[in-house]
Amino acid sequence: MSPRVTILDYGSGNLRSAQRALERTGAEVTVTADREVATECDGLVVPGVGAFAACMAGLTAARGDRIIDQRLAGGRPVLGICVGMQILFDEGVEFGVQAAGCGEWPGAVTQLPAPVLPHMGWNTVAAGAGSVLFDGLDADTRFYFVHSYAAQSWDLDSDGSRLAPAITTWAEHGAPFLAAVENGPLSATQFHPEKSGDAGAQLLENWVRSL
């Protein structure tokens, strides 16, 4: 049977392009805010565009933070995309205003110290050893980014985490930042795989295959 993937509809993200990209992997894809469907599916995708605080407000209203936490407690895969990655951290800081995140990972999402923002366009990444998401992709492969903020450090002590030790992937725009994290059932990308052509399609296929 095809893996059942749910894209969490909480009012943020380009849901239809993500749906089409995931359907091309052979997954059975549903776009919904239904808690039971989102909790019980094989893989949950949490998209996100725009401001950190606005995304968290929408996610909380849809009880998405509880869905994510419940899935991870049961070892069920979750994939965050763009701001859907950022809200997995403790907090986001935009224009001097702090907003609480889901707290699955420690640390803050802050503005990149780059002369040109947003970071918009294609960039390479340095994939972590043993990565499942980037399996089969060359080191010079480019992915599509659109963001001004990112997590710029990784502070999780694997000894105190309920999740497996993390594999971190980095990119650079003004400074190094986390382009992707694979942490047991919880994975995320700062770039948009659904907008990254063949490379993004391969990454999504790798994730779906792991479900």
VENCORDA-V737732 format. One record per helix or strand. SS is the DSSP state (@ for helix, = for strand). FROM is the first residue (numbers start at 1). LEN is the number of residues. Records with the same first field share a line. If there is no record, write none. Layout:
# VENCORDA-V737732
SS=FROM-LEN  FROM-LEN
This chain:
# VENCORDA-V737732
==4-5  28-5  43-4  77-5  89-6  97-4  105-7  119-6  126-1  142-6  149-3  167-6  176-8  186-4
@=15-9  35-6  52-10  64-10  83-4  158-3  193-3  197-13
